[in-house]
Amino acid sequence: MSKTTGNTGITLESVRKSYGDKLAVRDLSLDIRPGELFAFLGPNGAGKTTTIKMIVGLLRPDQGSITVCGHTVGSNGVAAKSKLAYVPDQPFIYEKLTGQEFLYFVAELYGVSDAHRDEVLHRLMPALDISEFMDQLTESYSHGMKQRVVLAAALLHEPEVLVIDEPMVGLDPRTARAVKDLFLDHTRRGGTVFMSTHTLDIVEAVADRIGIINHGELVAIGSLDELKSEASRHHSLETIFLQLTEARKDD
C-alpha cells in the first residue's frame, strides 16, 4: 500500500436507509480509524449489507453522510471510490478470462502501471496461493479460488480502505490464515479494514474493535475486552453476540 494520508478511514454520521416502510439502518454513526481492523457483526437482515453498500457507493442513504478518506460518498464518489476496495460475499469475476487476464484488466481500470502491478502480484500471488491456476479460465474455478483472485484484485491498487463481506467463505484453513495476515499487514501500514462476517473466531483473532448491529441499530461497539466487560469477562464473543441480539429481537 502506498503511504496513506492523515485523512484515512471511514466516517458515518446519523445514516438512515429505508426500503419502503422497512427501516433497514437507523441513525447509524461510526468512526473507523486509520490502521484499524473493524468487525461489523449482526444477524441476517440486521442491516450489515445495506451499510456496506452505502459505504462503497452502491446505495445512497436517505439521510446522514458517509466519508471515505475525507471524501464524501455520493457528492465526491469517484474520489472516495479511488481510495477503497470492496469484496462482496459472492465474488464477481469475468468467467471468460483467465485469472491473470482478469487481474491485468483490473490493474488497467485503476491505472496501475505494469511494473507496479507485477510488483504487487509478486507479493500477493504466493500469499494467496493462486499462482498455479492463473492461466486457467476462471469459469473453471471453485468458489474459494474465485475468492482468492478477487481478493488479489481488490488489493492491486493498494487501497487505503478495504471493505469486505464474509472474507473467509470457501477458504481452506491455510489460505484463511494468509488472508488474516494480509489484513493485519494492511492495517499495520496505516490502512483501514471494514469486515462483515459471521465467523466469530476470526473476529476474536484479528479485530481491533467490534460493532454489533441489530434491526438496523448499533447495539454495541468496542474492543473485545470492552464488550466482555459489559457482560462477563468469561463470556465468549459468541455468547455476547447472542445476548445482545436476542435481547432486542422483539423490540
C-alpha positions in Angstrom: 0.0 0.0 0.0 1.2 3.4 -0.8 1.8 5.9 2.0 -1.6 6.9 3.5 -2.7 10.4 4.1 -3.7 11.7 7.5 -7.3 11.6 6.5 -7.9 7.9 6.0 -10.7 5.8 7.5 -14.5 5.7 7.3 -17.0 8.0 9.0 -20.8 7.6 9.1 -22.9 10.3 10.6 -26.5 9.7 11.5 -27.0 7.4 8.5 -30.5 6.2 7.8 -31.8 3.9 5.0 -35.3 2.6 4.4 -36.8 0.2 1.8 -40.4 1.4 1.5 -41.9 1.0 5.0 -39.0 -1.1 6.3 -36.2 0.8 8.1 -33.0 -1.0 7.3 -30.5 1.3 9.0 -31.4 3.6 11.8 -29.3 6.7 12.6 -26.0 4.9 12.4 -22.8 6.7 13.4 -19.4 5.1 13.2 -15.8 6.4 13.0 -13.5 3.7 11.7 -9.9 4.8 12.3 -6.8 4.6 10.2 -4.8 1.4 11.0 -7.9 -0.3 12.4 -9.5 -3.6 11.6 -13.2 -3.1 12.4 -15.5 -6.1 12.5 -19.2 -5.5 11.8 -21.5 -8.2 13.2 -25.2 -8.8 13.2 -27.8 -11.5 12.4 -29.2 -11.9 8.9 -31.4 -8.9 8.0 -29.8 -6.6 10.6 -28.6 -4.0 8.2 -25.0 -5.1 7.6 -25.1 -5.4 3.8 -27.1 -2.2 3.4 -24.5 -0.4 5.5 -21.7 -1.8 3.4 -23.4 -0.9 0.1 -23.8 2.7 1.3 -20.1 2.9 2.3 -18.9 1.8 -1.1 -21.4 3.9 -3.0 -23.8 1.3 -4.3 -26.7 2.7 -2.3 -27.4 6.3 -1.1 -28.5 7.0 2.4 -31.9 8.6 2.9 -30.2 10.9 5.4 -26.8 11.4 7.0 -23.4 11.4 5.5 -20.6 9.0 4.8 -16.9 9.9 4.1 -14.1 7.7 3.0 -10.6 9.1 3.4 -12.2 12.6 3.8 -14.2 12.3 0.5 -18.0 12.3 0.8 -19.5 9.3 -0.8 -22.1 10.5 -3.3 -21.1 14.1 -3.9 -17.5 13.2 -4.4 -18.0 9.5 -5.1 -15.2 8.9 -7.7 -12.6 10.3 -5.3 -14.0 8.2 -2.4 -14.1 5.0 -4.5 -10.5 5.5 -5.7 -9.4 5.1 -2.1 -11.2 1.9 -1.3 -11.7 -1.7 -2.5 -14.8 -3.7 -2.0 -15.1 -7.5 -1.9 -18.7 -8.8 -1.7 -19.8 -12.1 -0.2 -20.3 -13.5 -3.7 -17.1 -12.9 -5.7 -17.7 -11.5 -9.2 -15.3 -12.4 -11.9 -15.3 -12.4 -15.7 -15.5 -16.1 -16.4 -14.2 -16.0 -20.0 -10.9 -14.5 -18.8 -8.0 -16.4 -17.2 -7.1 -15.3 -13.7 -4.1 -13.4 -15.0 -6.1 -11.6 -17.6 -8.7 -10.6 -15.0 -6.1 -9.2 -12.7 -4.4 -7.3 -15.5 -7.8 -5.9 -16.5 -8.4 -4.7 -13.0 -5.0 -3.1 -12.8 -5.7 -1.2 -16.0 -9.0 0.0 -14.7 -7.2 1.6 -11.7 -4.4 3.0 -13.8 -1.7 0.8 -12.1 1.5 0.6 -14.2 2.6 -2.8 -15.5 5.7 -2.6 -13.3 3.8 -1.8 -10.1 1.2 -4.4 -10.9 3.8 -7.1 -11.3 5.5 -5.9 -8.0 2.2 -6.2 -6.1 1.2 -9.5 -7.7 4.7 -10.9 -6.9 3.7 -10.5 -3.2 0.1 -11.4 -3.4 0.1 -14.5 -5.6 2.2 -16.7 -3.3 0.4 -15.3 -0.2 -3.0 -16.3 -1.6 -1.7 -19.5 -3.3 -3.1 -18.6 -6.7 -0.1 -18.9 -8.9 -0.8 -22.4 -10.2 -4.2 -21.7 -11.8 -3.6 -18.2 -13.2 -3.6 -19.5 -16.7 -6.9 -21.3 -16.4 -10.3 -19.7 -17.4 -12.0 -18.5 -14.2 -15.2 -20.3 -15.2 -13.4 -23.5 -14.0 -12.6 -22.0 -10.6 -14.2 -23.2 -7.3 -15.8 -20.6 -5.0 -12.6 -20.5 -2.9 -10.4 -20.0 -5.9 -12.6 -17.1 -7.1 -12.5 -15.6 -3.7 -8.7 -15.6 -3.6 -8.4 -14.0 -7.1 -11.0 -11.3 -6.2 -9.0 -10.5 -3.0 -5.9 -10.1 -5.1 -7.8 -7.8 -7.5 -9.1 -5.7 -4.6 -5.5 -5.2 -3.3 -3.9 -4.5 -6.6 -4.2 -0.7 -6.4 -3.2 -0.7 -2.8 -6.4 0.9 -1.4 -6.3 2.8 1.8 -9.7 1.3 2.8 -10.7 -2.3 2.3 -14.4 -3.2 2.8 -15.1 -6.9 2.7 -18.2 -9.1 3.3 -17.6 -12.6 4.6 -13.9 -12.9 3.6 -13.4 -16.5 4.7 -16.2 -18.2 2.9 -14.8 -21.1 0.8 -11.2 -20.7 2.0 -9.2 -23.6 3.4 -7.5 -23.0 6.8 -4.1 -22.3 5.3 -5.5 -19.6 2.9 -7.7 -18.2 5.6 -4.6 -17.7 7.7 -2.9 -16.0 4.8 -5.9 -13.7 4.3 -5.8 -12.7 8.0 -2.1 -11.9 7.7 -2.8 -9.7 4.6 -5.5 -7.8 6.6 -3.2 -7.3 9.5 -0.3 -6.2 7.3 -2.7 -3.7 5.6 -3.7 -2.1 9.0 0.0 -2.1 10.2 0.8 0.1 7.2 -2.0 2.6 8.1 -4.8 1.2 6.1 -8.4 0.5 7.3 -10.3 -2.8 7.1 -14.0 -2.9 7.5 -15.0 -6.5 7.7 -18.5 -8.0 8.0 -18.6 -11.7 8.9 -20.4 -14.4 10.8 -17.1 -16.1 11.6 -16.7 -15.1 15.2 -13.4 -16.8 15.9 -11.8 -14.8 13.1 -13.2 -11.6 14.7 -11.8 -12.6 18.1 -8.4 -13.3 16.5 -7.9 -10.1 14.4 -10.4 -7.3 15.2 -9.3 -4.1 16.9 -12.9 -3.1 17.5 -16.3 -4.7 17.0 -19.6 -3.2 16.2 -22.8 -5.2 16.6 -25.9 -4.1 14.6 -29.5 -5.4 15.2 -32.7 -4.3 13.5 -30.7 -1.5 11.8 -29.4 -0.1 15.1 -25.9 -0.2 16.6 -26.4 -2.0 19.9 -22.7 -2.4 21.0 -19.3 -1.1 19.9 -15.8 -1.5 21.4 -12.8 -3.8 21.7 -13.4 -7.5 22.6 -12.3 -6.8 26.2 -14.7 -3.8 26.4 -17.6 -5.9 25.1 -16.7 -8.7 27.5 -16.7 -6.2 30.4 -20.3 -5.3 29.6 -21.3 -8.9 30.1 -18.7 -11.1 31.9 -15.0 -11.4 31.5 -15.6 -15.1 30.9 -18.1 -14.9 28.1 -17.0 -15.6 24.5 -17.8 -13.3 21.6 -20.5 -15.7 20.5 -22.3 -15.5 23.9 -22.0 -11.7 23.9 -23.4 -11.5 20.3 -26.3 -13.8 21.1 -27.2 -11.9 24.3 -27.1 -8.5 22.6 -29.1 -9.6 19.5 -31.6 -11.9 21.3 -32.4 -9.3 23.9 -33.6 -6.9 21.2 -35.1 -9.2 18.7 -38.7 -8.3 19.7 -38.0 -4.5 20.2 
